[in-house]
């Protein structure tokens, strides 16, 4: 490994460490406004949605394949189904779809 690569790894580590340490140092002992807290509580869900949604659209050449699986998963999760039921149900629905339409 050359020295340029080592310095790059050290730099990335420093940037990551500083960006995670800064909020603790800046906001120590202070409470954020309720609006900011609400926004920050929703960041994981927004990130997950941003990561999953393109995969739904591009999982197959047939766009309905991904949309059908996502719709079933959304409805099952909304109705309170267990995660295993949501995943297995989506797999079964998409297996049936691919069997019927391919």
MOPAC internal coordinates of N, CA, C and O (Angstrom, degrees):
PM7 1SCF
backbone

  N    0.0000 0     0.00 0     0.00 0    0    0    0
  C    1.4469 1     0.00 0     0.00 0    1    0    0
  C    1.5293 1   107.80 1     0.00 0    2    1    0
  O    1.2310 1   120.73 1   -51.71 1    3    2    1
  N    1.3176 1   116.21 1   128.29 1    3    2    1
  C    1.4599 1   119.15 1  -178.27 1    5    3    2
  C    1.5359 1   111.16 1   -82.42 1    6    5    3
  O    1.2310 1   120.87 1   -12.48 1    7    6    5
  N    1.3124 1   115.95 1   167.52 1    7    6    5
  C    1.4650 1   120.86 1  -174.58 1    9    7    6
  C    1.5273 1   111.96 1   -67.29 1   10    9    7
  O    1.2310 1   119.91 1   150.47 1   11   10    9
  N    1.3226 1   117.78 1   -29.53 1   11   10    9
  C    1.4657 1   120.13 1   178.37 1   13   11   10
  C    1.5240 1   110.67 1   -62.70 1   14   13   11
  O    1.2310 1   120.65 1   139.40 1   15   14   13
  N    1.3158 1   116.36 1   -40.60 1   15   14   13
  C    1.4586 1   120.70 1   179.29 1   17   15   14
  C    1.5274 1   110.39 1   -66.67 1   18   17   15
  O    1.2310 1   120.10 1   138.71 1   19   18   17
  N    1.3173 1   117.41 1   -41.29 1   19   18   17
  C    1.4665 1   121.17 1   179.63 1   21   19   18
  C    1.5225 1   110.17 1   -62.10 1   22   21   19
  O    1.2310 1   120.17 1   135.07 1   23   22   21
  N    1.3494 1   117.29 1   -44.93 1   23   22   21
  C    1.4630 1   120.63 1   179.35 1   25   23   22
  C    1.5259 1   111.50 1   -65.15 1   26   25   23
  O    1.2310 1   120.55 1   145.84 1   27   26   25
  N    1.3140 1   116.56 1   -34.16 1   27   26   25
  C    1.4550 1   119.95 1   177.50 1   29   27   26
  C    1.5291 1   110.58 1   -65.56 1   30   29   27
  O    1.2310 1   120.11 1   136.62 1   31   30   29
  N    1.3138 1   117.39 1   -43.38 1   31   30   29
  C    1.4634 1   121.31 1   178.50 1   33   31   30
  C    1.5224 1   110.44 1   -64.63 1   34   33   31
  O    1.2310 1   120.17 1   137.22 1   35   34   33
  N    1.3267 1   117.28 1   -42.78 1   35   34   33
  C    1.4654 1   120.89 1   178.02 1   37   35   34
  C    1.5286 1   110.19 1   -62.49 1   38   37   35
  O    1.2310 1   120.06 1   136.92 1   39   38   37
  N    1.3270 1   117.50 1   -43.08 1   39   38   37
  C    1.4620 1   121.45 1   178.80 1   41   39   38
  C    1.5137 1   112.68 1   -63.10 1   42   41   39
  O    1.2310 1   120.19 1   136.40 1   43   42   41
  N    1.3343 1   117.24 1   -43.60 1   43   42   41
  C    1.4654 1   120.34 1   178.55 1   45   43   42
  C    1.5230 1   110.54 1   -64.69 1   46   45   43
  O    1.2310 1   120.35 1   141.06 1   47   46   45
  N    1.3164 1   116.93 1   -38.94 1   47   46   45
  C    1.4612 1   120.23 1   177.25 1   49   47   46
  C    1.5156 1   111.78 1   -64.39 1   50   49   47
  O    1.2310 1   119.95 1   138.34 1   51   50   49
  N    1.3354 1   117.69 1   -41.66 1   51   50   49
  C    1.4654 1   121.38 1   179.55 1   53   51   50
  C    1.5236 1   111.13 1   -65.03 1   54   53   51
  O    1.2310 1   120.22 1   136.27 1   55   54   53
  N    1.3320 1   117.19 1   -43.73 1   55   54   53
  C    1.4624 1   120.57 1   179.28 1   57   55   54
  C    1.5233 1   110.73 1   -62.90 1   58   57   55
  O    1.2310 1   120.30 1   137.35 1   59   58   57
  N    1.3302 1   117.02 1   -42.65 1   59   58   57
  C    1.4546 1   120.66 1   178.73 1   61   59   58
  C    1.5197 1   110.95 1   -64.42 1   62   61   59
  O    1.2310 1   120.25 1   135.75 1   63   62   61
  N    1.3160 1   117.12 1   -44.25 1   63   62   61
  C    1.4628 1   120.98 1  -179.01 1   65   63   62
  C    1.5240 1   111.45 1   -64.24 1   66   65   63
  O    1.2310 1   120.38 1   135.58 1   67   66   65
  N    1.3283 1   116.88 1   -44.42 1   67   66   65
  C    1.4661 1   120.59 1  -178.75 1   69   67   66
  C    1.5281 1   110.86 1   -65.41 1   70   69   67
  O    1.2310 1   120.27 1   138.34 1   71   70   69
  N    1.3272 1   117.09 1   -41.66 1   71   70   69
  C    1.4706 1   119.22 1  -178.78 1   73   71   70
  C    1.5240 1   112.02 1   -68.05 1   74   73   71
  O    1.2310 1   119.70 1   155.43 1   75   74   73
  N    1.3109 1   118.18 1   -24.57 1   75   74   73
  C    1.4622 1   120.08 1   176.73 1   77   75   74
  C    1.5177 1   112.23 1   -88.79 1   78   77   75
  O    1.2310 1   119.86 1   153.68 1   79   78   77
  N    1.3172 1   117.88 1   -26.32 1   79   78   77
  C    1.4586 1   122.26 1  -179.46 1   81   79   78
  C    1.5242 1   111.99 1   -82.65 1   82   81   79
  O    1.2310 1   119.88 1   147.40 1   83   82   81
  N    1.3317 1   117.83 1   -32.60 1   83   82   81
  C    1.4601 1   122.04 1  -174.73 1   85   83   82
  C    1.5351 1   113.51 1   -56.15 1   86   85   83
  O    1.2310 1   118.79 1   133.37 1   87   86   85
  N    1.3406 1   119.92 1   -46.63 1   87   86   85
  C    1.4696 1   118.12 1   179.37 1   89   87   86
  C    1.5283 1   113.05 1   -61.42 1   90   89   87
  O    1.2310 1   119.99 1   144.38 1   91   90   89
  N    1.3185 1   117.63 1   -35.62 1   91   90   89
  C    1.4638 1   119.57 1   178.38 1   93   91   90
  C    1.5219 1   111.12 1   -65.52 1   94   93   91
  O    1.2310 1   120.39 1   140.27 1   95   94   93
  N    1.3150 1   116.85 1   -39.73 1   95   94   93
  C    1.4586 1   120.19 1  -179.24 1   97   95   94
  C    1.5312 1   111.79 1   -74.56 1   98   97   95
  O    1.2310 1   120.08 1   141.02 1   99   98   97
  N    1.3222 1   117.44 1   -38.98 1   99   98   97
  C    1.4580 1   120.75 1  -176.81 1  101   99   98
  C    1.5273 1   113.36 1   -75.41 1  102  101   99
  O    1.2310 1   120.22 1   144.85 1  103  102  101
  N    1.3223 1   117.19 1   -35.15 1  103  102  101
  C    1.4605 1   120.66 1  -173.35 1  105  103  102
  C    1.5170 1   113.40 1  -110.75 1  106  105  103
  O    1.2310 1   119.46 1  -163.26 1  107  106  105
  N    1.3072 1   118.63 1    16.74 1  107  106  105
  C    1.4617 1   122.25 1  -179.85 1  109  107  106
  C    1.5305 1   109.79 1   -61.76 1  110  109  107
  O    1.2310 1   120.34 1   -57.89 1  111  110  109
  N    1.3175 1   116.96 1   122.11 1  111  110  109
  C    1.4514 1   122.39 1   177.94 1  113  111  110
  C    1.5175 1   114.42 1    80.91 1  114  113  111
  O    1.2310 1   119.57 1  -177.78 1  115  114  113
  N    1.3113 1   118.43 1     2.22 1  115  114  113
  C    1.4619 1   122.05 1   179.18 1  117  115  114
  C    1.5170 1   109.56 1  -111.38 1  118  117  115
  O    1.2310 1   120.87 1   -30.66 1  119  118  117
  N    1.2960 1   115.94 1   149.34 1  119  118  117
  C    1.4585 1   120.47 1   175.99 1  121  119  118
  C    1.5214 1   108.99 1  -105.03 1  122  121  119
  O    1.2310 1   120.94 1   -46.88 1  123  122  121
  N    1.3063 1   115.80 1   133.12 1  123  122  121
  C    1.4601 1   120.88 1   178.74 1  125  123  122
  C    1.5198 1   109.93 1   -74.85 1  126  125  123
  O    1.2310 1   120.11 1   -26.80 1  127  126  125
  N    1.3293 1   117.40 1   153.20 1  127  126  125
  C    1.4716 1   119.70 1   175.26 1  129  127  126
  C    1.5317 1   110.55 1   -59.01 1  130  129  127
  O    1.2310 1   121.14 1   -27.65 1  131  130  129
  N    1.3303 1   115.42 1   152.35 1  131  130  129
  C    1.4717 1   119.60 1  -175.68 1  133  131  130
  C    1.5280 1   111.71 1   -61.75 1  134  133  131
  O    1.2310 1   119.73 1   146.95 1  135  134  133
  N    1.3230 1   118.12 1   -33.05 1  135  134  133
  C    1.4686 1   120.13 1   178.24 1  137  135  134
  C    1.5273 1   110.86 1   -62.66 1  138  137  135
  O    1.2310 1   120.30 1   134.64 1  139  138  137
  N    1.3247 1   117.02 1   -45.36 1  139  138  137
  C    1.4684 1   121.46 1   179.84 1  141  139  138
  C    1.5293 1   109.93 1   -64.77 1  142  141  139
  O    1.2310 1   120.25 1   139.58 1  143  142  141
  N    1.3219 1   117.12 1   -40.42 1  143  142  141
  C    1.4664 1   119.88 1   177.64 1  145  143  142
  C    1.5233 1   110.80 1   -61.86 1  146  145  143
  O    1.2310 1   120.44 1   138.70 1  147  146  145
  N    1.3296 1   116.77 1   -41.30 1  147  146  145
  C    1.4636 1   120.37 1   177.87 1  149  147  146
  C    1.5152 1   112.33 1   -62.57 1  150  149  147
  O    1.2310 1   120.65 1   138.31 1  151  150  149
  N    1.3288 1   116.37 1   -41.69 1  151  150  149
  C    1.4659 1   120.47 1   178.45 1  153  151  150
  C    1.5211 1   110.06 1   -63.79 1  154  153  151
  O    1.2310 1   120.32 1   133.82 1  155  154  153
  N    1.3309 1   117.00 1   -46.18 1  155  154  153
  C    1.4627 1   120.32 1  -177.50 1  157  155  154
  C    1.5223 1   112.30 1   -66.46 1  158  157  155
  O    1.2310 1   120.00 1   149.69 1  159  158  157
  N    1.3160 1   117.61 1   -30.31 1  159  158  157
  C    1.4684 1   120.09 1   177.89 1  161  159  158
  C    1.5264 1   111.73 1   -68.99 1  162  161  159
  O    1.2310 1   119.93 1   155.41 1  163  162  161
  N    1.3318 1   117.74 1   -24.59 1  163  162  161
  C    1.4618 1   121.39 1  -178.90 1  165  163  162
  C    1.5198 1   113.62 1   -93.37 1  166  165  163
  O    1.2310 1   119.45 1   174.33 1  167  166  165
  N    1.3054 1   118.65 1    -5.67 1  167  166  165
  C    1.4670 1   121.50 1  -179.02 1  169  167  166
  C    1.5365 1   112.04 1   -59.74 1  170  169  167
  O    1.2310 1   118.59 1   135.74 1  171  170  169
  N    1.3448 1   120.29 1   -44.26 1  171  170  169
  C    1.4782 1   117.85 1   179.65 1  173  171  170
  C    1.5236 1   113.26 1   -60.75 1  174  173  171
  O    1.2310 1   119.92 1   142.17 1  175  174  173
  N    1.3232 1   117.76 1   -37.83 1  175  174  173
  C    1.4678 1   120.38 1   179.86 1  177  175  174
  C    1.5242 1   111.16 1   -69.04 1  178  177  175
  O    1.2310 1   120.59 1   139.52 1  179  178  177
  N    1.3202 1   116.48 1   -40.48 1  179  178  177
  C    1.4598 1   120.12 1   178.67 1  181  179  178
  C    1.5244 1   110.77 1   -65.12 1  182  181  179
  O    1.2310 1   120.72 1   139.11 1  183  182  181
  N    1.3223 1   116.23 1   -40.89 1  183  182  181
  C    1.4631 1   120.48 1   179.11 1  185  183  182
  C    1.5223 1   110.63 1   -64.41 1  186  185  183
  O    1.2310 1   120.54 1   135.81 1  187  186  185
  N    1.3277 1   116.57 1   -44.19 1  187  186  185
  C    1.4626 1   120.68 1   179.03 1  189  187  186
  C    1.5240 1   110.66 1   -61.28 1  190  189  187
  O    1.2310 1   120.73 1   136.87 1  191  190  189
  N    1.3164 1   116.22 1   -43.13 1  191  190  189
  C    1.4596 1   119.61 1   177.82 1  193  191  190
  C    1.5199 1   112.48 1   -62.79 1  194  193  191
  O    1.2310 1   120.69 1   139.14 1  195  194  193
  N    1.3220 1   116.29 1   -40.86 1  195  194  193
  C    1.4664 1   120.31 1   179.27 1  197  195  194
  C    1.5213 1   111.78 1   -66.37 1  198  197  195
  O    1.2310 1   120.07 1   149.98 1  199  198  197
  N    1.3186 1   117.47 1   -30.02 1  199  198  197
  C    1.4620 1   120.28 1   178.36 1  201  199  198
  C    1.5234 1   112.01 1   -79.73 1  202  201  199
  O    1.2310 1   120.02 1   144.94 1  203  202  201
  N    1.3212 1   117.56 1   -35.06 1  203  202  201
  C    1.4643 1   121.12 1  -174.56 1  205  203  202
  C    1.5255 1   112.28 1   -84.11 1  206  205  203
  O    1.2310 1   119.53 1   140.10 1  207  206  205
  N    1.3286 1   118.49 1   -39.90 1  207  206  205
  C    1.4613 1   120.92 1  -171.54 1  209  207  206
  C    1.5315 1   114.17 1   -57.40 1  210  209  207
  O    1.2310 1   118.45 1   135.19 1  211  210  209
  N    1.3335 1   120.56 1   -44.81 1  211  210  209
  C    1.4776 1   118.07 1   177.61 1  213  211  210
  C    1.5309 1   112.29 1   -62.11 1  214  213  211
  O    1.2310 1   120.01 1   145.75 1  215  214  213
  N    1.3127 1   117.58 1   -34.25 1  215  214  213
  C    1.4537 1   120.43 1   177.45 1  217  215  214
  C    1.5147 1   112.14 1   -64.80 1  218  217  215
  O    1.2310 1   120.59 1   145.83 1  219  218  217
  N    1.3137 1   116.47 1   -34.17 1  219  218  217
  C    1.4642 1   120.83 1   177.54 1  221  219  218
  C    1.5185 1   110.22 1   -64.39 1  222  221  219
  O    1.2310 1   120.50 1   138.54 1  223  222  221
  N    1.3128 1   116.66 1   -41.46 1  223  222  221
  C    1.4612 1   120.25 1  -176.82 1  225  223  222
  C    1.5203 1   113.60 1   -75.92 1  226  225  223
  O    1.2310 1   120.23 1   150.89 1  227  226  225
  N    1.3324 1   117.17 1   -29.11 1  227  226  225
  C    1.4626 1   119.96 1  -173.34 1  229  227  226
  C    1.5220 1   113.62 1  -114.08 1  230  229  227
  O    1.2310 1   119.47 1  -160.67 1  231  230  229
  N    1.3238 1   118.61 1    19.33 1  231  230  229
  C    1.4584 1   121.02 1  -178.90 1  233  231  230
  C    1.5312 1   110.95 1   -70.58 1  234  233  231
  O    1.2310 1   120.51 1   152.44 1  235  234  233
  N    1.3026 1   116.63 1   -27.56 1  235  234  233
  C    1.4566 1   121.64 1  -177.86 1  237  235  234
  C    1.5293 1   108.28 1  -147.90 1  238  237  235
  O    1.2310 1   120.64 1   -15.16 1  239  238  237
  N    1.3254 1   116.39 1   164.84 1  239  238  237
  C    1.4620 1   119.50 1   175.50 1  241  239  238
  C    1.5223 1   110.69 1   -67.67 1  242  241  239
  O    1.2310 1   120.57 1   151.49 1  243  242  241
  N    1.3298 1   116.51 1   -28.51 1  243  242  241
  C    1.4602 1   122.13 1   176.74 1  245  243  242
  C    1.5272 1   107.85 1   -85.48 1  246  245  243
  O    1.2310 1   120.35 1   -71.91 1  247  246  245
  N    1.3244 1   116.93 1   108.09 1  247  246  245
  C    1.4650 1   120.58 1  -175.84 1  249  247  246
  C    1.5296 1   112.09 1   -64.31 1  250  249  247
  O    1.2310 1   120.33 1   152.76 1  251  250  249
  N    1.3433 1   116.98 1   -27.24 1  251  250  249
  C    1.4667 1   120.00 1  -179.86 1  253  251  250
  C    1.5161 1   111.74 1   -67.13 1  254  253  251
  O    1.2310 1   120.00 1   155.80 1  255  254  253
  N    1.3231 1   117.60 1   -24.20 1  255  254  253
  C    1.4629 1   121.47 1   178.29 1  257  255  254
  C    1.5261 1   109.94 1   -59.76 1  258  257  255
  O    1.2310 1   120.60 1   127.56 1  259  258  257
  N    1.3165 1   116.45 1   -52.44 1  259  258  257
  C    1.4595 1   120.21 1  -179.75 1  261  259  258
  C    1.5098 1   112.65 1   -68.98 1  262  261  259
  O    1.2310 1   120.48 1   139.46 1  263  262  261
  N    1.3235 1   116.68 1   -40.54 1  263  262  261
  C    1.4632 1   119.83 1  -178.99 1  265  263  262
  C    1.5223 1   112.00 1   -65.70 1  266  265  263
  O    1.2310 1   120.09 1   142.92 1  267  266  265
  N    1.3239 1   117.44 1   -37.08 1  267  266  265
  C    1.4632 1   120.83 1   177.78 1  269  267  266
  C    1.5278 1   110.75 1   -64.70 1  270  269  267
  O    1.2310 1   120.42 1   133.76 1  271  270  269
  N    1.3106 1   116.79 1   -46.24 1  271  270  269
  C    1.4651 1   120.16 1   178.47 1  273  271  270
  C    1.5113 1   112.13 1   -62.93 1  274  273  271
  O    1.2310 1   120.23 1   138.14 1  275  274  273
  N    1.3302 1   117.16 1   -41.86 1  275  274  273
  C    1.4587 1   120.83 1   179.27 1  277  275  274
  C    1.5242 1   111.28 1   -67.54 1  278  277  275
  O    1.2310 1   120.29 1   140.05 1  279  278  277
  N    1.3232 1   117.05 1   -39.95 1  279  278  277
  C    1.4637 1   120.33 1   179.03 1  281  279  278
  C    1.5217 1   110.89 1   -63.26 1  282  281  279
  O    1.2310 1   120.49 1   135.18 1  283  282  281
  N    1.3324 1   116.68 1   -44.82 1  283  282  281
  C    1.4655 1   118.74 1   178.21 1  285  283  282
  C    1.5175 1   110.97 1   -61.99 1  286  285  283
  O    1.2310 1   120.42 1   135.19 1  287  286  285
  N    1.3314 1   116.80 1   -44.81 1  287  286  285
  C    1.4652 1   120.51 1  -179.45 1  289  287  286
  C    1.5254 1   110.81 1   -62.38 1  290  289  287
  O    1.2310 1   120.29 1   138.34 1  291  290  289
  N    1.3380 1   117.06 1   -41.66 1  291  290  289
  C    1.4556 1   120.30 1  -179.99 1  293  291  290
  C    1.5229 1   111.22 1   -63.67 1  294  293  291
  O    1.2310 1   120.10 1   132.89 1  295  294  293
  N    1.3265 1   117.41 1   -47.11 1  295  294  293
  C    1.4692 1   121.07 1  -178.52 1  297  295  294
  C    1.5225 1   110.17 1   -64.89 1  298  297  295
  O    1.2310 1   119.99 1   135.12 1  299  298  297
  N    1.3248 1   117.63 1   -44.88 1  299  298  297
  C    1.4641 1   120.33 1  -179.62 1  301  299  298
  C    1.5258 1   111.11 1   -63.03 1  302  301  299
  O    1.2310 1   120.06 1   138.03 1  303  302  301
  N    1.3285 1   117.49 1   -41.97 1  303  302  301
  C    1.4643 1   120.50 1   178.76 1  305  303  302
  C    1.5220 1   110.83 1   -67.79 1  306  305  303
  O    1.2310 1   120.05 1   141.26 1  307  306  305
  N    1.3239 1   117.50 1   -38.74 1  307  306  305
  C    1.4604 1   121.44 1   178.70 1  309  307  306
  C    1.5200 1   111.18 1   -63.10 1  310  309  307
  O    1.2310 1   120.70 1   144.00 1  311  310  309
  N    1.3233 1   116.26 1   -36.00 1  311  310  309
  C    1.4668 1   120.44 1   179.40 1  313  311  310
  C    1.5216 1   112.43 1   -78.55 1  314  313  311
  O    1.2310 1   120.33 1   176.58 1  315  314  313
  N    1.3249 1   116.97 1    -3.42 1  315  314  313
  C    1.4612 1   120.76 1   174.37 1  317  315  314
  C    1.5138 1   115.06 1    93.79 1  318  317  315
  O    1.2310 1   119.93 1  -161.32 1  319  318  317
  N    1.3160 1   117.74 1    18.68 1  319  318  317
  C    1.4641 1   120.52 1   179.76 1  321  319  318
  C    1.5298 1   110.23 1   -68.90 1  322  321  319
  O    1.2310 1   121.51 1   -27.35 1  323  322  321
  N    1.3115 1   114.71 1   152.65 1  323  322  321
  C    1.4613 1   122.03 1   176.51 1  325  323  322
  C    1.5309 1   109.26 1   -63.54 1  326  325  323
  O    1.2310 1   120.26 1   -27.39 1  327  326  325
  N    1.3144 1   117.10 1   152.61 1  327  326  325
  C    1.4656 1   121.44 1  -178.80 1  329  327  326
  C    1.5281 1   110.74 1   -58.15 1  330  329  327
  O    1.2310 1   120.15 1   140.40 1  331  330  329
  N    1.3133 1   117.32 1   -39.60 1  331  330  329
  C    1.4706 1   120.58 1  -179.77 1  333  331  330
  C    1.5258 1   110.36 1   -63.62 1  334  333  331
  O    1.2310 1   120.59 1   140.31 1  335  334  333
  N    1.3190 1   116.48 1   -39.69 1  335  334  333
  C    1.4645 1   120.36 1   178.04 1  337  335  334
  C    1.5243 1   110.38 1   -65.47 1  338  337  335
  O    1.2310 1   120.24 1   139.59 1  339  338  337
  N    1.3179 1   117.15 1   -40.41 1  339  338  337
  C    1.4658 1   120.98 1   179.19 1  341  339  338
  C    1.5256 1   110.35 1   -61.81 1  342  341  339
  O    1.2310 1   120.57 1   132.19 1  343  342  341
  N    1.3166 1   116.51 1   -47.81 1  343  342  341
  C    1.4710 1   120.37 1  -177.56 1  345  343  342
  C    1.5231 1   111.04 1   -68.23 1  346  345  343
  O    1.2310 1   120.18 1   130.23 1  347  346  345
  N    1.3180 1   117.27 1   -49.77 1  347  346  345
  C    1.4718 1   120.07 1  -179.15 1  349  347  346
  C    1.5231 1   111.51 1   -64.58 1  350  349  347
  O    1.2310 1   120.17 1   141.87 1  351  350  349
  N    1.3181 1   117.28 1   -38.13 1  351  350  349
  C    1.4640 1   119.92 1   177.22 1  353  351  350
  C    1.5143 1   111.65 1   -63.30 1  354  353  351
  O    1.2310 1   120.24 1   137.52 1  355  354  353
  N    1.3194 1   117.15 1   -42.48 1  355  354  353
  C    1.4643 1   120.08 1   177.86 1  357  355  354
  C    1.5207 1   111.20 1   -63.35 1  358  357  355
  O    1.2310 1   120.96 1   139.44 1  359  358  357
  N    1.3285 1   115.78 1   -40.56 1  359  358  357
  C    1.4668 1   119.56 1   177.87 1  361  359  358
  C    1.5182 1   110.82 1   -62.32 1  362  361  359
  O    1.2310 1   120.42 1   136.03 1  363  362  361
  N    1.3262 1   116.79 1   -43.97 1  363  362  361
  C    1.4687 1   120.21 1   179.71 1  365  363  362
  C    1.5271 1   111.92 1   -65.49 1  366  365  363
  O    1.2310 1   120.51 1   136.87 1  367  366  365
  N    1.3151 1   116.63 1   -43.13 1  367  366  365
  C    1.4685 1   120.46 1   178.86 1  369  367  366
  C    1.5279 1   110.15 1   -61.05 1  370  369  367
  O    1.2310 1   120.39 1   134.09 1  371  370  369
  N    1.3278 1   116.85 1   -45.91 1  371  370  369
  C    1.4618 1   119.64 1  -178.58 1  373  371  370
  C    1.5224 1   112.70 1   -71.81 1  374  373  371
  O    1.2310 1   120.41 1   149.69 1  375  374  373
  N    1.3283 1   116.82 1   -30.31 1  375  374  373
  C    1.4628 1   119.08 1   174.88 1  377  375  374
  C    1.5296 1   110.05 1   -65.87 1  378  377  375
  O    1.2310 1   120.47 1   136.61 1  379  378  377
  N    1.3039 1   116.70 1   -43.39 1  379  378  377
  C    1.4537 1   120.64 1   176.99 1  381  379  378
  C    1.5191 1   112.40 1   -63.70 1  382  381  379
  O    1.2310 1   120.58 1   138.73 1  383  382  381
  N    1.3269 1   116.50 1   -41.27 1  383  382  381
  C    1.4679 1   121.35 1   178.09 1  385  383  382
  C    1.5256 1   111.02 1   -61.89 1  386  385  383
  O    1.2310 1   120.84 1   134.05 1  387  386  385
  N    1.3329 1   116.00 1   -45.95 1  387  386  385
  C    1.4607 1   118.50 1  -178.61 1  389  387  386
  C    1.5320 1   110.97 1   -69.24 1  390  389  387
  O    1.2310 1   119.93 1   148.06 1  391  390  389
  N    1.3330 1   117.74 1   -31.94 1  391  390  389
  C    1.4754 1   121.05 1   177.67 1  393  391  390
  C    1.5315 1   110.11 1   -67.31 1  394  393  391
  O    1.2310 1   120.58 1   137.99 1  395  394  393
  N    1.3366 1   116.49 1   -42.01 1  395  394  393
  C    1.4623 1   120.57 1  -176.85 1  397  395  394
  C    1.5251 1   113.07 1   -76.14 1  398  397  395
  O    1.2310 1   120.00 1   144.49 1  399  398  397
  N    1.3236 1   117.61 1   -35.51 1  399  398  397
  C    1.4567 1   119.81 1  -170.38 1  401  399  398
  C    1.5203 1   115.04 1  -111.82 1  402  401  399
  O    1.2310 1   119.24 1  -167.04 1  403  402  401
  N    1.3409 1   119.06 1    12.96 1  403  402  401
  C    1.4552 1   117.79 1   175.98 1  405  403  402
  C    1.4975 1   112.59 1  -118.40 1  406  405  403
  O    1.2310 1   120.10 1   180.00 1  407  406  405

